[in-house]
Amino acid sequence: DAGVIQSPRHEVTEMGQEVTLRCKPISGHDYLFWYRQTMMRGLELLIYFNNNVPIDDSGMPEDRFSAKMPNASFSTLKIQPSEPRDSAVYFCASSYLGGDSYEQYFGPGTRLTVT
Amino acid sequence: QKEVEQNSGPLSVPEGAIASLNCTYSDRVSQSFFWYRQYSGKSPELIMSIYSNGDKEDGRFTAQLNKASQYVSLLIRDSQPSDSATYLCAVKRGESFQKLVFGTGTRLLVSP
């Protein structure tokens, strides 16, 4: 089974442009998470969904960020307008409720550079 | 105070030695604790989880939890150069079932 899929893997854009990051979770997983990782702040949870419904978006830095999950196999994180301080690696992760252990499976990440 | 604190390192150990990685957390209601390994340029991957006080062993890895002291550690025995990575401690809060809070990680360097 394929793992979490993210696209694009790298994105370079200019300040003020709209950026859309995409994620396909592992089939059968009912939780999806968006994280941002920087050297200064580490790995931060931005938002997570359960059964396509946003549960906690308290980590979304400001109104420029939005996330959607229109169905169980697809989610987007949008930044509009983008700023240089948004430069980071953005990870998507998925998990499921049940089983003996709890694990979040991470995608390969999208490295975003805003110039 | 950060919710999950780790020494950023780098922690340098020679091949074959025991590497000891430490983590403290501030939320007393935390119930579950995890260690993720992240190689440079890669995504985090789970290597250990621990839910109750004491030790949990898995191969060369041992996780230790002390809820009274709000302390969790990871021991790596017989360290190998391939263990060189950043190790992230993560804590699951009691009131939010699936949400993890991560520390900033400790970089481990194992020299041949």
Interface residues (C-beta under 8 A of the other chain):
Chain A: Y31 F33 R41 G42 L43 E44 L45 Y48 N50 I55 D56 F91 S95 L97 S101 Y102 E103 Q104 F106 G107 P108 G109
Chain B: S32 F34 K42 S43 P44 E45 L46 S49 L88 K92 S96 F97 Q98 K99 L100 V101 F102 G103 T104 G105
